[in-house]
Amino acid sequence: MKIEICLESIESVLAAEAGGADRVEFCADLFEGGTTPSLGAFKTARKHSKIAMNVMIRPRGGDFCYSDLEFEAMKEDVRLFREAGADGIVFGILTPDGEIDVVRSKEIIDLARPCSVTFHRAFDMTKDASRSLETLIDLGVDRLLTSGLEATVIEGLQTLKMLVRQAGDRIIVMPGCGITERNFAYLQQQVGAKEYHVFVPGTYESRMTYRPEHIYMGGMLRQAEFSISHTDSNRVSTIVGAKL
């Protein structure tokens, strides 16, 4: 069994590695659900860590139906991260009517090789889980990240069990979204997946002593300016230690 940690900083990569994770999914802006990280951040993390790193290829938050220019940027990012030493790429593209975009997905997959390819939770926005799974298998995708077409893995538990059975050894079905130290053992027993995708954040205080409280760098819905999120290596260790 493998544990993949979802994260968004170089420090978090090192924390996941220290906690015993098998792999990380390197993103930016997890507040938006994860977007493409900077190449500089990835290359710095790669320099300081030996853990396997899959990179999110997502040009923006929001839906997964992209313009021609956004798709062009995605392809360029795939090329850059592949050449920079990424172990895998993570992406998802849908058609306006909620189906897997087969044509564009094939372009991304072909461009990513020999890196592994994960189709992310765009899958959870499709109409039919069983049909979409078969589409990804036909495309040759290595791994599917999904919460079972629900908001969390607990709500999508029955669909996740069905997907794991249907997939067999043809594709890895990796449950993710809402996995915690409290429910991980139960999920393993119920789902029987080979890999799990986990977000285990902690926070640390900013080093800033001068703090003008009336100025914000983001929108009205915002996180605290002086509390910085990072992966908690102790929480990673707890999850890894609970593997059956």
Backbone hydrogen bonds, N-H to C=O, Kabsch-Sander energy under -0.5 kcal/mol:
donor,donor_aa,acceptor,acceptor_aa,energy
2,K,194,K,-2.1
4,E,2,K,-0.5
4,E,196,Y,-3.0
5,I,23,R,-2.4
6,C,4,E,-0.5
6,C,198,V,-2.6
7,L,25,E,-2.2
13,V,9,S,-1.6
14,L,10,I,-1.8
15,A,11,E,-2.1
16,A,12,S,-2.7
17,E,13,V,-2.2
18,A,14,L,-2.4
19,G,15,A,-1.9
20,G,17,E,-1.2
21,A,16,A,-2.3
22,D,3,I,-1.9
23,R,3,I,-1.5
24,V,52,A,-2.3
25,E,5,I,-2.7
26,F,24,V,-0.6
26,F,54,N,-3.2
27,C,7,L,-2.3
27,C,25,E,-0.6
28,A,35,T,-2.2
32,E,29,D,-1.5
33,G,30,L,-1.5
34,G,29,D,-2.1
35,T,28,A,-3.2
36,T,58,R,-2.3
42,F,38,S,-2.1
43,K,39,L,-2.8
44,T,40,G,-2.1
45,A,41,A,-2.4
46,R,42,F,-2.9
47,K,43,K,-1.7
48,H,44,T,-1.4
49,S,45,A,-0.9
52,A,22,D,-0.8
54,N,24,V,-2.9
55,V,88,G,-2.5
56,M,26,F,-2.4
57,I,90,V,-3.2
58,R,56,M,-0.7
66,Y,64,F,-0.7
71,F,67,S,-2.5
72,E,68,D,-2.1
73,A,69,L,-2.1
74,M,70,E,-2.2
75,K,71,F,-2.2
76,E,72,E,-1.9
77,D,73,A,-2.4
78,V,74,M,-2.4
79,R,75,K,-2.1
80,L,76,E,-2.3
81,F,77,D,-2.7
82,R,78,V,-2.3
83,E,79,R,-2.3
84,A,80,L,-1.4
85,G,82,R,-1.2
86,A,81,F,-2.5
87,D,53,M,-2.3
88,G,53,M,-1.2
89,I,116,S,-2.3
90,V,55,V,-2.6
91,F,118,T,-2.4
94,L,64,F,-2.6
95,T,99,E,-2.7
98,G,95,T,-1.9
101,D,93,I,-2.4
102,V,100,I,-1.3
105,S,101,D,-2.3
106,K,102,V,-2.2
107,E,103,V,-1.5
108,I,104,R,-2.1
109,I,105,S,-2.6
110,D,106,K,-2.6
111,L,107,E,-2.0
112,A,108,I,-2.0
113,R,109,I,-1.5
115,C,112,A,-2.1
116,S,87,D,-2.1
118,T,89,I,-2.5
119,F,143,R,-2.7
120,H,91,F,-2.3
120,H,118,T,-0.6
123,F,120,H,-2.1
124,D,121,R,-1.1
125,M,122,A,-2.0
126,T,123,F,-1.8
127,K,98,G,-1.7
132,S,128,D,-2.4
133,L,129,A,-2.2
134,E,130,S,-1.8
135,T,131,R,-1.8
136,L,132,S,-2.1
137,I,133,L,-2.2
138,D,134,E,-2.5
139,L,135,T,-1.7
140,G,136,L,-0.8
140,G,137,I,-1.0
141,V,136,L,-2.2
142,D,117,V,-1.3
143,R,117,V,-1.6
144,L,172,I,-3.1
145,L,119,F,-2.6
146,T,144,L,-0.6
146,T,174,M,-1.7
153,V,177,C,-2.5
156,G,152,T,-1.8
157,L,154,I,-1.0
160,L,156,G,-2.6
161,K,157,L,-2.3
162,M,158,Q,-2.0
163,L,159,T,-2.7
164,V,160,L,-2.4
165,R,161,K,-2.0
166,Q,162,M,-2.8
167,A,163,L,-2.7
168,G,164,V,-1.8
170,R,167,A,-2.5
172,I,142,D,-2.1
173,V,171,I,-0.6
174,M,144,L,-3.6
174,M,172,I,-0.7
176,G,146,T,-1.6
177,C,197,H,-0.7
184,F,180,T,-1.5
187,L,183,N,-2.5
188,Q,184,F,-2.4
189,Q,185,A,-2.0
190,Q,186,Y,-2.2
191,V,187,L,-3.2
192,G,187,L,-0.6
192,G,188,Q,-1.4
195,E,173,V,-0.5
196,Y,2,K,-2.0
197,H,175,P,-2.8
198,V,4,E,-3.1
198,V,196,Y,-0.5
200,V,198,V,-0.5
202,G,230,H,-3.6
204,Y,228,I,-2.3
206,S,226,F,-2.1
211,R,209,T,-0.7
213,E,211,R,-1.0
215,I,212,P,-1.2
222,R,220,M,-1.0
227,S,224,A,-0.9
228,I,204,Y,-2.8
230,H,202,G,-2.4
232,D,200,V,-2.7
233,S,231,T,-0.8
236,V,232,D,-2.0
237,S,233,S,-2.4
238,T,234,N,-1.9
239,I,235,R,-2.1
240,V,236,V,-2.9
241,G,237,S,-2.4
242,A,238,T,-0.7
242,A,239,I,-1.0
243,K,240,V,-1.4
